Amino acid sequence: MKGIYCLLIKVLESKEILIGKLGKIKFERGNYIYVGSAQKNLEKRIERHFKKKKKKYWHIDYLLEDKGVRVEKAIIFPFERKNKECELARKLLKKGEAIENFGSSDCKCKSHLIKIWKKI
């Protein structure tokens, strides 16, 4: 199956985390949403995000590896169109604050990780 997904993430305490080539980023304690996609094996991608030990490919891998960060839930949207990921990320930005350039190095979005400050 292919599609897009949202990971509901909780950062348990404020801290700086090294995120690959982005460098150190300060994450405030609270709730975040990450928007991602998979063009095949969507279920396997989601399973992978719940594992702490894995080879790091994406920005999200660095964040989720931290002991003070956990994935609370994954929501799957089985869409055929690729651009739905960016569309959803832009809509969610209205509910929070972008973590600049996170997860969006292959598109023109401000970010695919949003710190949530409004109820969704």
C-alpha positions as CSV (number, residue, x, y, z in Angstrom):
1,M,0.0,0.0,0.0
2,K,1.2,3.6,-0.6
3,G,0.0,6.8,0.9
4,I,0.8,9.4,3.5
5,Y,0.8,9.2,7.2
6,C,1.0,11.4,10.3
7,L,3.0,10.5,13.4
8,L,1.8,12.0,16.6
9,I,4.9,12.5,18.7
10,K,5.5,13.5,22.3
11,V,8.7,15.2,23.4
12,L,8.9,14.5,27.1
13,E,11.3,17.3,28.1
14,S,12.8,20.3,26.3
15,K,16.2,19.4,24.8
16,E,18.6,19.9,21.9
17,I,18.9,16.9,19.5
18,L,21.3,16.5,16.6
19,I,19.2,16.0,13.5
20,G,21.7,14.8,10.8
21,K,22.8,17.6,8.4
22,L,20.3,20.0,10.0
23,G,22.5,20.2,13.1
24,K,21.3,20.6,16.6
25,I,17.7,21.7,17.0
26,K,15.9,22.8,20.2
27,F,12.7,20.8,20.8
28,E,10.4,22.2,23.4
29,R,8.5,19.7,25.6
30,G,5.1,19.0,24.0
31,N,3.2,17.4,21.1
32,Y,4.4,17.3,17.5
33,I,3.0,16.0,14.2
34,Y,5.2,14.6,11.4
35,V,3.8,14.2,7.9
36,G,5.5,11.6,5.8
37,S,4.8,9.4,2.8
38,A,5.7,6.0,1.3
39,Q,5.2,5.0,-2.3
40,K,5.3,1.4,-1.4
41,N,5.2,-0.7,1.9
42,L,3.5,2.0,3.9
43,E,2.8,-0.4,6.8
44,K,6.5,-1.3,7.0
45,R,7.5,2.4,7.0
46,I,5.2,3.0,10.0
47,E,6.5,0.0,11.9
48,R,10.0,1.2,11.3
49,H,9.2,4.6,13.0
50,F,8.2,2.8,16.2
51,K,11.6,1.2,16.5
52,K,14.4,3.0,18.5
53,K,17.3,1.1,16.9
54,K,17.6,1.5,13.1
55,K,19.8,2.9,10.5
56,K,19.2,6.6,10.1
57,Y,18.1,7.8,6.7
58,W,15.6,10.7,7.4
59,H,15.4,13.6,9.8
60,I,12.6,11.8,11.7
61,D,14.9,8.9,12.4
62,Y,17.2,11.2,14.5
63,L,14.4,12.6,16.5
64,L,12.7,9.3,17.2
65,E,15.9,7.6,18.3
66,D,16.1,9.9,21.4
67,K,15.0,8.3,24.7
68,G,12.9,11.3,25.6
69,V,10.8,11.2,22.4
70,R,8.1,8.7,21.6
71,V,5.6,8.0,18.9
72,E,2.1,8.0,20.4
73,K,0.1,7.1,17.3
74,A,0.2,6.8,13.5
75,I,-2.6,7.8,11.2
76,I,-2.6,6.5,7.7
77,F,-4.1,8.1,4.6
78,P,-4.0,5.7,1.5
79,F,-3.7,8.4,-1.2
80,E,-2.4,7.8,-4.7
81,R,-1.2,11.4,-5.4
82,K,2.2,12.3,-4.1
83,N,1.5,16.0,-3.4
84,K,-1.0,15.2,-0.7
85,E,1.8,15.0,1.8
86,C,2.8,18.6,1.3
87,E,-0.9,19.7,1.1
88,L,-1.5,18.1,4.6
89,A,1.7,19.6,6.1
90,R,0.7,23.1,4.9
91,K,-2.8,22.7,6.5
92,L,-1.3,21.4,9.8
93,L,1.1,24.4,10.0
94,K,-2.0,26.5,10.8
95,K,-2.3,24.6,14.0
96,G,1.2,25.0,15.2
97,E,4.8,26.0,14.6
98,A,7.1,24.6,11.9
99,I,10.4,23.0,12.8
100,E,12.2,24.7,9.9
101,N,13.3,22.5,7.0
102,F,12.6,19.3,9.0
103,G,11.6,16.4,6.6
104,S,11.2,18.7,3.7
105,S,14.5,18.6,1.9
106,D,12.9,17.1,-1.2
107,C,10.1,19.7,-1.5
108,K,9.5,23.4,-1.1
109,C,7.6,23.1,2.2
110,K,8.6,25.0,5.3
111,S,8.5,21.8,7.3
112,H,6.9,18.4,7.7
113,L,7.2,18.5,11.5
114,I,4.9,20.8,13.4
115,K,4.9,21.6,17.1
116,I,1.2,21.7,17.9
117,W,-0.3,24.5,19.9
118,K,-3.9,24.3,18.8
119,K,-6.2,21.4,19.3
120,I,-6.6,19.3,16.1
